[in-house]
Amino acid sequence: MNTVFERTILVSDMDGTLLDSRGSISRENIKALQHFVNLGGHFTLATGRSEATIARFMDELPVNLPVILYNGAVLYDFNRQKVLWTQCLPTGLGGYLDQLASDFPGIGMEIFRDGQVFCIHENSFTQDHACKERFSPQWGTVDSIQEPWFKVLCAWEHSRLVD
């Protein structure tokens, strides 16, 4: 085996980096990544996405290291289908989220935990997010979603969030 890149690790984001505007990975990029790995390189992903929303890309990508998910909250090994490490958000954030929803009634909110996405306040941004990443959120309230959580996503028009 050629080991030109044996001491090189390449880490890529998904959205806006590896994925194009249609949510696809170009054949050229796949070919280049396969060449890199064939020459001994180590390749993985670091993304805000969950294991469920990137699983469909794993057959075409030559990922040979665990991936970083949920903006750094989870290290996941797709080869073994196993979570290797987590750093969850602090417990007790529910009150803050309830206050945020009260102050900004149109804000969209999603809570991520254990490969699941829970929508607690829907808006066009959360709808677009689910469509783009091809997931169907579960519905719940802040109090109904068991902690700990990996990630909370709040989305709305920028102009509505800035005073």
N, C-alpha and C positions, 0 to 999 in steps of 0.2 A: 504494500500500500504506500502510495506517495504521501509524505508527511510534511509538505511545504508549509502548511498552516496548522501543524499539530499544537502549537502553543498560542493559537489565535482563537478568541471567542468573538462571535458576531451576534449582537443582540439587536432585534428590530421591534419597533412598535408596529401595530397593525394599521389603525385608522390614520389616513393622511401620510403614511409612510409606505408600508408594504401593500396595502389595499388601494386600488384606484378609486375614482369617484363613483364607480358602479359597484364597489365592494368586492372586486375580483383581484386576483394576483396575476400579473402578466406572465406569460410563458417564458419571456426573457429572464425575468427575476427568478422564477422557479429553476430554470436551467442554470443560471449563475450561482444560485445557492447550492444546488446539487453538485456543481463543479467544485465549489469551495469545500464542501463536506467531503467529497471524494479525494481532495488533496489534504485531508486530515483536519480540516477546520471544525470547530464546534459552533453550532448555531442554535439559538433559542429566541423566544419572543418575550417581550415585556409590554403588557397592555392593561388597560383599564377593564377589559372584557373579562367574562367568566369562562370557566372551562367549557360550559355548554355552548357558548357563542363562538368559540374558536375551534371546537371539535371538528367541524366540517372542513376545515383547512388542513388538518393534521395529516391526512393521507397524501396530500400533494407537496407538503413542505418537509424538507429533510431535517427536522428538529431532532437533535441528538443530546439535548440537555433538558432538565426540567424547565418549565415556563413560569414566568412571573405574571400573576393575574391580579385583578382588582386593584390596580394602581400600586402594587407592591405588597398587598395584604396576604397573598397566598403564593407559595411555591408548589407547583403541581407537576408530577411526573406522569406524562401521558402513556409512556411505555408500561408502567405498572398500574396506571389508573388509580393513583394514590396522591393524597395531599401530604407533602413532606414537612411543611412549616406554615404557620399562620401568625399574623399579628392583627388581631381584631381591634375594632374601634372600642373606646371605653364604654362600659355599660352606663345606662342612665341618660342617654341622649334624647330619649323620647320627649321629655318636657321641652327641650330646645326646639325640636322639630315641630311640636304642636304650636309653640310660640311663633315660629317662623311662618307656619301655615296661617296663623291668625293675622300676623302682620302683612303677609303677602298672599291673599286668598286665591290667586290664580297660579301660584307656583306649582310646578310638578315635582313630585318626590318619589324616588325609588329607593328601596332598601335591598341590599344584596347579602345573601348568606347561603352557604352550603350549595352553591350551584343554582340557586333560585333567585328570581327577581320578583320583589313584591312592589306593586304600585300602591301608594297610599294617597296620592293626589295626582290626578291625571290632567294633562293639558296637551296641546299640540306637540310640544317638545318630547314628552314621554311617549306619545303615540308614534312619532317619527323614530325615536330611539328603538322602540320595540320592532318596528318594521325594518329598519336598517340592519339591526343585529339579528333579526329573525327569531325573536323569542315571544312567548305569550306570558305576560306577567300574571302573577297571582295577585289577588286583591286582598287588602287588609288595612288595618289601622295600626298606628304606631304601637299601641298596647297589645295587639294580637300577634305581632311578629317577634318570635323568640330571639333573644340576644344569646350570644354575641353576634354582631354584624361585621361583615368585611368592608362594606362600602355604603355610603349614602350619596345619592345623586340628586341634586336639586337643579331644576332647569326652568328657565323662563326667558322672556325677552330682556336683553341687557338693559335697555332703557328703563324698564320697570323696576330693576334691582338697584339702580344707581340714583341717588338723591341729588 
